[in-house]
Amino acid sequence: MHGDGARVELRVTESLFGDFLKALDVVQEELNQRWNDQARSGHCAALA
């Protein structure tokens, strides 16, 4: 009985972790786009 609960918890954890990684990927893409837009407009010229 205890083992079944552990398997269910693992599946839930894996699912949540997968969702988290997808969200993180979306955020990373958004930040990259913003960074590239700023670089093209010259706002990051001092950092380049």
C-alpha distance matrix in Angstrom:
0.0 3.8 5.4 5.4 6.7 9.0 10.3 11.1 12.8 14.6 15.9 17.1 18.7 20.4 21.7 23.1 24.6 26.2 27.7 29.0 30.6 32.3 33.6 34.8 36.7 38.4 39.5 40.8 42.8 44.2 45.3 46.8 48.8 50.0 51.0 52.9 54.6 55.8 57.0 59.0 60.5 61.7 59.7 58.1 61.4 61.6 58.3 59.2
3.8 0.0 3.8 5.5 5.3 6.5 9.0 10.2 10.8 12.5 14.6 15.6 16.5 18.5 20.2 21.3 22.4 24.4 26.0 26.9 28.5 30.5 31.7 32.6 34.7 36.5 37.4 38.5 40.8 42.2 43.0 44.6 46.7 47.8 48.6 50.6 52.5 53.5 54.6 56.7 58.3 59.2 57.1 55.5 58.8 58.8 55.4 56.4
5.4 3.8 0.0 3.8 5.4 5.1 6.4 8.8 9.8 10.5 12.5 14.4 15.2 16.4 18.5 20.0 20.8 22.4 24.5 25.5 26.7 28.7 30.3 31.1 32.8 34.9 35.9 36.8 39.0 40.7 41.5 42.8 45.0 46.4 47.1 48.9 50.8 52.0 52.9 55.0 56.8 57.7 55.8 54.1 57.3 57.4 53.9 54.7
5.4 5.5 3.8 0.0 3.8 5.4 5.1 6.3 8.6 9.9 10.8 12.5 14.2 15.4 16.7 18.5 19.9 21.1 22.8 24.3 25.7 27.3 28.9 30.1 31.7 33.5 34.8 36.0 37.8 39.5 40.6 42.0 43.9 45.3 46.3 48.0 49.8 51.1 52.2 54.1 55.8 57.0 55.1 53.6 56.9 57.2 53.8 54.6
6.7 5.3 5.4 3.8 0.0 3.8 5.4 5.1 6.1 8.5 9.9 10.6 12.1 14.1 15.3 16.5 18.1 19.8 21.2 22.3 24.2 25.8 27.0 28.2 30.2 31.8 32.8 34.2 36.3 37.6 38.6 40.3 42.2 43.4 44.4 46.3 48.0 49.2 50.4 52.4 53.9 55.0 53.0 51.6 54.9 55.1 51.8 52.8
9.0 6.5 5.1 5.4 3.8 0.0 3.8 5.5 5.0 6.1 8.7 9.9 10.3 12.1 14.1 15.2 16.1 18.0 19.9 20.6 22.1 24.2 25.5 26.3 28.2 30.2 31.1 32.2 34.4 35.9 36.7 38.2 40.3 41.6 42.3 44.2 46.1 47.2 48.3 50.4 52.0 52.9 51.0 49.3 52.6 52.7 49.3 50.2
10.3 9.0 6.4 5.1 5.4 3.8 0.0 3.8 5.4 5.0 6.2 8.6 9.7 10.4 12.3 14.2 15.1 16.3 18.4 19.7 20.9 22.6 24.3 25.4 26.8 28.8 30.2 31.1 33.0 34.8 35.8 37.1 39.1 40.6 41.5 43.1 45.0 46.4 47.3 49.2 51.0 52.1 50.4 48.7 52.0 52.3 48.9 49.6
11.1 10.2 8.8 6.3 5.1 5.5 3.8 0.0 3.8 5.4 5.1 6.2 8.5 9.9 10.6 12.3 14.1 15.3 16.7 18.3 20.0 21.3 22.7 24.2 25.8 27.4 28.7 30.1 31.9 33.4 34.6 36.1 37.9 39.3 40.4 42.1 43.8 45.2 46.4 48.2 49.8 51.1 49.3 47.9 51.2 51.7 48.4 49.2
12.8 10.8 9.8 8.6 6.1 5.0 5.4 3.8 0.0 3.8 5.5 5.1 6.0 8.5 9.8 10.5 12.0 14.0 15.3 16.2 18.1 19.9 21.0 22.1 24.2 25.8 26.7 28.1 30.2 31.5 32.5 34.2 36.1 37.3 38.3 40.2 41.9 43.0 44.3 46.3 47.8 48.9 46.9 45.5 48.8 49.1 45.8 46.8
14.6 12.5 10.5 9.9 8.5 6.1 5.0 5.4 3.8 0.0 3.8 5.4 5.0 6.0 8.5 9.8 10.3 12.0 14.1 15.0 16.2 18.2 19.8 20.6 22.3 24.3 25.4 26.4 28.4 30.1 31.0 32.3 34.5 35.9 36.6 38.4 40.3 41.5 42.5 44.5 46.2 47.3 45.5 43.8 47.0 47.4 44.0 44.7
15.9 14.6 12.5 10.8 9.9 8.7 6.2 5.1 5.5 3.8 0.0 3.8 5.4 5.1 6.1 8.6 9.8 10.4 12.3 14.1 15.3 16.6 18.4 19.8 21.1 22.8 24.4 25.5 27.2 28.9 30.2 31.4 33.2 34.9 35.9 37.4 39.2 40.7 41.8 43.5 45.3 46.6 44.9 43.5 46.7 47.3 44.1 44.6
17.1 15.6 14.4 12.5 10.6 9.9 8.6 6.2 5.1 5.4 3.8 0.0 3.8 5.5 5.1 6.2 8.5 9.8 10.6 12.2 14.2 15.4 16.6 18.2 20.0 21.3 22.6 24.2 26.0 27.2 28.6 30.2 31.9 33.2 34.4 36.2 37.7 39.1 40.5 42.2 43.7 45.1 43.2 42.0 45.4 45.9 42.7 43.6
18.7 16.5 15.2 14.2 12.1 10.3 9.7 8.5 6.0 5.0 5.4 3.8 0.0 3.8 5.4 5.2 6.0 8.5 9.9 10.4 12.2 14.2 15.2 16.1 18.2 20.0 20.9 22.1 24.3 25.7 26.6 28.2 30.2 31.4 32.3 34.2 35.9 37.1 38.3 40.3 41.8 42.9 41.0 39.5 42.9 43.2 40.0 40.9
20.4 18.5 16.4 15.4 14.1 12.1 10.4 9.9 8.5 6.0 5.1 5.5 3.8 0.0 3.8 5.5 5.0 6.0 8.6 9.7 10.4 12.3 14.2 15.0 16.4 18.5 19.9 20.7 22.6 24.4 25.5 26.6 28.6 30.2 31.1 32.7 34.6 36.0 36.9 38.8 40.6 41.8 40.1 38.5 41.8 42.3 39.0 39.6
21.7 20.2 18.5 16.7 15.3 14.1 12.3 10.6 9.8 8.5 6.1 5.1 5.4 3.8 0.0 3.8 5.4 5.1 6.3 8.6 9.9 10.7 12.5 14.2 15.5 16.9 18.6 20.0 21.4 23.0 24.5 25.8 27.4 29.0 30.3 31.8 33.3 35.0 36.2 37.8 39.5 40.9 39.3 38.1 41.4 42.2 39.1 39.6
23.1 21.3 20.0 18.5 16.5 15.2 14.2 12.3 10.5 9.8 8.6 6.2 5.2 5.5 3.8 0.0 3.8 5.4 5.0 6.1 8.6 9.9 10.5 12.1 14.2 15.4 16.5 18.2 20.1 21.2 22.4 24.2 25.8 27.0 28.3 30.2 31.6 32.9 34.4 36.2 37.6 38.9 37.0 35.9 39.3 39.9 36.9 37.7
24.6 22.4 20.8 19.9 18.1 16.1 15.1 14.1 12.0 10.3 9.8 8.5 6.0 5.0 5.4 3.8 0.0 3.8 5.4 4.9 6.2 8.7 9.8 10.3 12.3 14.3 15.2 16.2 18.4 19.9 20.8 22.2 24.3 25.6 26.5 28.3 30.1 31.3 32.4 34.4 36.0 37.1 35.3 33.8 37.1 37.6 34.4 35.2
26.2 24.4 22.4 21.1 19.8 18.0 16.3 15.3 14.0 12.0 10.4 9.8 8.5 6.0 5.1 5.4 3.8 0.0 3.8 5.4 5.1 6.3 8.7 9.8 10.6 12.6 14.4 15.3 16.7 18.7 20.0 21.1 22.8 24.6 25.7 27.0 28.8 30.4 31.5 33.1 34.9 36.3 34.8 33.4 36.6 37.5 34.3 34.7
27.7 26.0 24.5 22.8 21.2 19.9 18.4 16.7 15.3 14.1 12.3 10.6 9.9 8.6 6.3 5.0 5.4 3.8 0.0 3.8 5.5 5.1 6.2 8.6 9.9 10.8 12.5 14.2 15.6 16.8 18.5 20.0 21.4 22.9 24.4 25.9 27.2 28.9 30.3 31.8 33.4 34.9 33.3 32.3 35.7 36.7 33.7 34.3
29.0 26.9 25.5 24.3 22.3 20.6 19.7 18.3 16.2 15.0 14.1 12.2 10.4 9.7 8.6 6.1 4.9 5.4 3.8 0.0 3.8 5.4 5.1 6.1 8.6 9.9 10.5 12.1 14.3 15.3 16.4 18.2 20.0 21.1 22.3 24.2 25.7 26.9 28.3 30.2 31.6 32.9 31.0 29.8 33.2 33.9 30.9 31.7
30.6 28.5 26.7 25.7 24.2 22.1 20.9 20.0 18.1 16.2 15.3 14.2 12.2 10.4 9.9 8.6 6.2 5.1 5.5 3.8 0.0 3.8 5.4 4.9 6.1 8.7 9.8 10.3 12.3 14.2 15.2 16.2 18.3 19.9 20.7 22.2 24.2 25.6 26.5 28.4 30.2 31.4 29.8 28.3 31.6 32.4 29.2 29.7
32.3 30.5 28.7 27.3 25.8 24.2 22.6 21.3 19.9 18.2 16.6 15.4 14.2 12.3 10.7 9.9 8.7 6.3 5.1 5.4 3.8 0.0 3.8 5.4 5.1 6.4 8.8 9.9 10.8 12.6 14.4 15.4 16.8 18.7 20.0 21.2 22.7 24.6 25.8 27.1 28.9 30.5 29.2 28.1 31.3 32.6 29.6 29.9
33.6 31.7 30.3 28.9 27.0 25.5 24.3 22.7 21.0 19.8 18.4 16.6 15.2 14.2 12.5 10.5 9.8 8.7 6.2 5.1 5.4 3.8 0.0 3.8 5.4 5.1 6.3 8.6 10.0 10.7 12.4 14.3 15.5 16.7 18.4 20.0 21.2 22.7 24.4 25.9 27.2 28.8 27.2 26.3 29.8 30.8 28.1 28.7
34.8 32.6 31.1 30.1 28.2 26.3 25.4 24.2 22.1 20.6 19.8 18.2 16.1 15.0 14.2 12.1 10.3 9.8 8.6 6.1 4.9 5.4 3.8 0.0 3.8 5.4 5.1 6.1 8.6 9.8 10.5 12.1 14.2 15.3 16.3 18.2 19.8 21.0 22.3 24.2 25.7 26.9 25.2 23.9 27.3 28.1 25.1 25.8
36.7 34.7 32.8 31.7 30.2 28.2 26.8 25.8 24.2 22.3 21.1 20.0 18.2 16.4 15.5 14.2 12.3 10.6 9.9 8.6 6.1 5.1 5.4 3.8 0.0 3.8 5.4 5.0 6.2 8.6 9.9 10.5 12.3 14.3 15.2 16.4 18.3 20.0 20.9 22.4 24.3 25.7 24.5 23.2 26.4 27.6 24.6 24.8
38.4 36.5 34.9 33.5 31.8 30.2 28.8 27.4 25.8 24.3 22.8 21.3 20.0 18.5 16.9 15.4 14.3 12.6 10.8 9.9 8.7 6.4 5.1 5.4 3.8 0.0 3.8 5.4 5.2 6.3 8.7 9.9 10.7 12.5 14.3 15.4 16.5 18.5 20.0 21.2 22.7 24.5 23.3 22.5 25.8 27.4 24.7 25.0
39.5 37.4 35.9 34.8 32.8 31.1 30.2 28.7 26.7 25.4 24.4 22.6 20.9 19.9 18.6 16.5 15.2 14.4 12.5 10.5 9.8 8.8 6.3 5.1 5.4 3.8 0.0 3.8 5.4 5.0 6.2 8.5 9.8 10.6 12.2 14.1 15.2 16.5 18.2 19.9 21.1 22.6 20.9 20.1 23.6 24.7 22.1 22.9
40.8 38.5 36.8 36.0 34.2 32.2 31.1 30.1 28.1 26.4 25.5 24.2 22.1 20.7 20.0 18.2 16.2 15.3 14.2 12.1 10.3 9.9 8.6 6.1 5.0 5.4 3.8 0.0 3.8 5.4 5.1 6.1 8.6 9.9 10.4 12.1 14.1 15.3 16.3 18.2 19.9 21.1 19.6 18.3 21.5 22.7 19.8 20.2
42.8 40.8 39.0 37.8 36.3 34.4 33.0 31.9 30.2 28.4 27.2 26.0 24.3 22.6 21.4 20.1 18.4 16.7 15.6 14.3 12.3 10.8 10.0 8.6 6.2 5.2 5.4 3.8 0.0 3.8 5.5 5.1 6.1 8.7 9.8 10.5 12.2 14.2 15.2 16.4 18.3 20.0 19.1 18.2 21.2 23.0 20.4 20.3
44.2 42.2 40.7 39.5 37.6 35.9 34.8 33.4 31.5 30.1 28.9 27.2 25.7 24.4 23.0 21.2 19.9 18.7 16.8 15.3 14.2 12.6 10.7 9.8 8.6 6.3 5.0 5.4 3.8 0.0 3.8 5.5 5.1 6.2 8.6 9.9 10.5 12.4 14.2 15.4 16.6 18.5 17.2 16.9 20.2 22.0 19.8 20.1
45.3 43.0 41.5 40.6 38.6 36.7 35.8 34.6 32.5 31.0 30.2 28.6 26.6 25.5 24.5 22.4 20.8 20.0 18.5 16.4 15.2 14.4 12.4 10.5 9.9 8.7 6.2 5.1 5.5 3.8 0.0 3.8 5.4 5.1 6.0 8.5 9.8 10.5 12.2 14.2 15.3 16.5 14.8 14.0 17.5 18.8 16.4 17.1
46.8 44.6 42.8 42.0 40.3 38.2 37.1 36.1 34.2 32.3 31.4 30.2 28.2 26.6 25.8 24.2 22.2 21.1 20.0 18.2 16.2 15.4 14.3 12.1 10.5 9.9 8.5 6.1 5.1 5.5 3.8 0.0 3.8 5.5 5.0 6.1 8.5 9.9 10.4 12.2 14.2 15.3 14.5 13.2 16.2 17.9 15.4 15.3
48.8 46.7 45.0 43.9 42.2 40.3 39.1 37.9 36.1 34.5 33.2 31.9 30.2 28.6 27.4 25.8 24.3 22.8 21.4 20.0 18.3 16.8 15.5 14.2 12.3 10.7 9.8 8.6 6.1 5.1 5.4 3.8 0.0 3.8 5.4 5.1 6.1 8.6 9.8 10.5 12.3 14.3 13.8 13.4 16.3 18.7 16.8 16.5
50.0 47.8 46.4 45.3 43.4 41.6 40.6 39.3 37.3 35.9 34.9 33.2 31.4 30.2 29.0 27.0 25.6 24.6 22.9 21.1 19.9 18.7 16.7 15.3 14.3 12.5 10.6 9.9 8.7 6.2 5.1 5.5 3.8 0.0 3.8 5.4 5.0 6.2 8.6 9.9 10.6 12.4 11.0 11.1 14.5 16.5 15.0 15.4
51.0 48.6 47.1 46.3 44.4 42.3 41.5 40.4 38.3 36.6 35.9 34.4 32.3 31.1 30.3 28.3 26.5 25.7 24.4 22.3 20.7 20.0 18.4 16.3 15.2 14.3 12.2 10.4 9.8 8.6 6.0 5.0 5.4 3.8 0.0 3.8 5.5 5.2 6.2 8.7 10.0 10.7 9.4 8.4 11.6 13.5 11.5 11.8
52.9 50.6 48.9 48.0 46.3 44.2 43.1 42.1 40.2 38.4 37.4 36.2 34.2 32.7 31.8 30.2 28.3 27.0 25.9 24.2 22.2 21.2 20.0 18.2 16.4 15.4 14.1 12.1 10.5 9.9 8.5 6.1 5.1 5.4 3.8 0.0 3.8 5.4 5.0 6.1 8.6 9.9 10.1 9.3 11.6 14.3 12.7 11.8
54.6 52.5 50.8 49.8 48.0 46.1 45.0 43.8 41.9 40.3 39.2 37.7 35.9 34.6 33.3 31.6 30.1 28.8 27.2 25.7 24.2 22.7 21.2 19.8 18.3 16.5 15.2 14.1 12.2 10.5 9.8 8.5 6.1 5.0 5.5 3.8 0.0 3.8 5.5 5.2 6.3 8.7 8.9 9.6 12.0 14.9 14.1 13.7
55.8 53.5 52.0 51.1 49.2 47.2 46.4 45.2 43.0 41.5 40.7 39.1 37.1 36.0 35.0 32.9 31.3 30.4 28.9 26.9 25.6 24.6 22.7 21.0 20.0 18.5 16.5 15.3 14.2 12.4 10.5 9.9 8.6 6.2 5.2 5.4 3.8 0.0 3.8 5.4 5.1 6.2 5.3 6.2 9.0 11.6 11.1 11.4
57.0 54.6 52.9 52.2 50.4 48.3 47.3 46.4 44.3 42.5 41.8 40.5 38.3 36.9 36.2 34.4 32.4 31.5 30.3 28.3 26.5 25.8 24.4 22.3 20.9 20.0 18.2 16.3 15.2 14.2 12.2 10.4 9.8 8.6 6.2 5.0 5.5 3.8 0.0 3.8 5.5 5.2 6.0 5.2 6.8 9.9 9.2 8.4
59.0 56.7 55.0 54.1 52.4 50.4 49.2 48.2 46.3 44.5 43.5 42.2 40.3 38.8 37.8 36.2 34.4 33.1 31.8 30.2 28.4 27.1 25.9 24.2 22.4 21.2 19.9 18.2 16.4 15.4 14.2 12.2 10.5 9.9 8.7 6.1 5.2 5.4 3.8 0.0 3.8 5.5 7.8 8.3 9.0 12.6 12.6 11.2
60.5 58.3 56.8 55.8 53.9 52.0 51.0 49.8 47.8 46.2 45.3 43.7 41.8 40.6 39.5 37.6 36.0 34.9 33.4 31.6 30.2 28.9 27.2 25.7 24.3 22.7 21.1 19.9 18.3 16.6 15.3 14.2 12.3 10.6 10.0 8.6 6.3 5.1 5.5 3.8 0.0 3.8 5.8 8.0 8.8 12.2 13.0 12.5
61.7 59.2 57.7 57.0 55.0 52.9 52.1 51.1 48.9 47.3 46.6 45.1 42.9 41.8 40.9 38.9 37.1 36.3 34.9 32.9 31.4 30.5 28.8 26.9 25.7 24.5 22.6 21.1 20.0 18.5 16.5 15.3 14.3 12.4 10.7 9.9 8.7 6.2 5.2 5.5 3.8 0.0 3.8 5.5 5.2 8.6 10.0 9.6
59.7 57.1 55.8 55.1 53.0 51.0 50.4 49.3 46.9 45.5 44.9 43.2 41.0 40.1 39.3 37.0 35.3 34.8 33.3 31.0 29.8 29.2 27.2 25.2 24.5 23.3 20.9 19.6 19.1 17.2 14.8 14.5 13.8 11.0 9.4 10.1 8.9 5.3 6.0 7.8 5.8 3.8 0.0 3.8 5.7 7.7 8.9 9.9
58.1 55.5 54.1 53.6 51.6 49.3 48.7 47.9 45.5 43.8 43.5 42.0 39.5 38.5 38.1 35.9 33.8 33.4 32.3 29.8 28.3 28.1 26.3 23.9 23.2 22.5 20.1 18.3 18.2 16.9 14.0 13.2 13.4 11.1 8.4 9.3 9.6 6.2 5.2 8.3 8.0 5.5 3.8 0.0 3.8 5.4 5.3 6.5
61.4 58.8 57.3 56.9 54.9 52.6 52.0 51.2 48.8 47.0 46.7 45.4 42.9 41.8 41.4 39.3 37.1 36.6 35.7 33.2 31.6 31.3 29.8 27.3 26.4 25.8 23.6 21.5 21.2 20.2 17.5 16.2 16.3 14.5 11.6 11.6 12.0 9.0 6.8 9.0 8.8 5.2 5.7 3.8 0.0 3.8 5.4 5.2
61.6 58.8 57.4 57.2 55.1 52.7 52.3 51.7 49.1 47.4 47.3 45.9 43.2 42.3 42.2 39.9 37.6 37.5 36.7 33.9 32.4 32.6 30.8 28.1 27.6 27.4 24.7 22.7 23.0 22.0 18.8 17.9 18.7 16.5 13.5 14.3 14.9 11.6 9.9 12.6 12.2 8.6 7.7 5.4 3.8 0.0 3.8 5.7
58.3 55.4 53.9 53.8 51.8 49.3 48.9 48.4 45.8 44.0 44.1 42.7 40.0 39.0 39.1 36.9 34.4 34.3 33.7 30.9 29.2 29.6 28.1 25.1 24.6 24.7 22.1 19.8 20.4 19.8 16.4 15.4 16.8 15.0 11.5 12.7 14.1 11.1 9.2 12.6 13.0 10.0 8.9 5.3 5.4 3.8 0.0 3.8
59.2 56.4 54.7 54.6 52.8 50.2 49.6 49.2 46.8 44.7 44.6 43.6 40.9 39.6 39.6 37.7 35.2 34.7 34.3 31.7 29.7 29.9 28.7 25.8 24.8 25.0 22.9 20.2 20.3 20.1 17.1 15.3 16.5 15.4 11.8 11.8 13.7 11.4 8.4 11.2 12.5 9.6 9.9 6.5 5.2 5.7 3.8 0.0
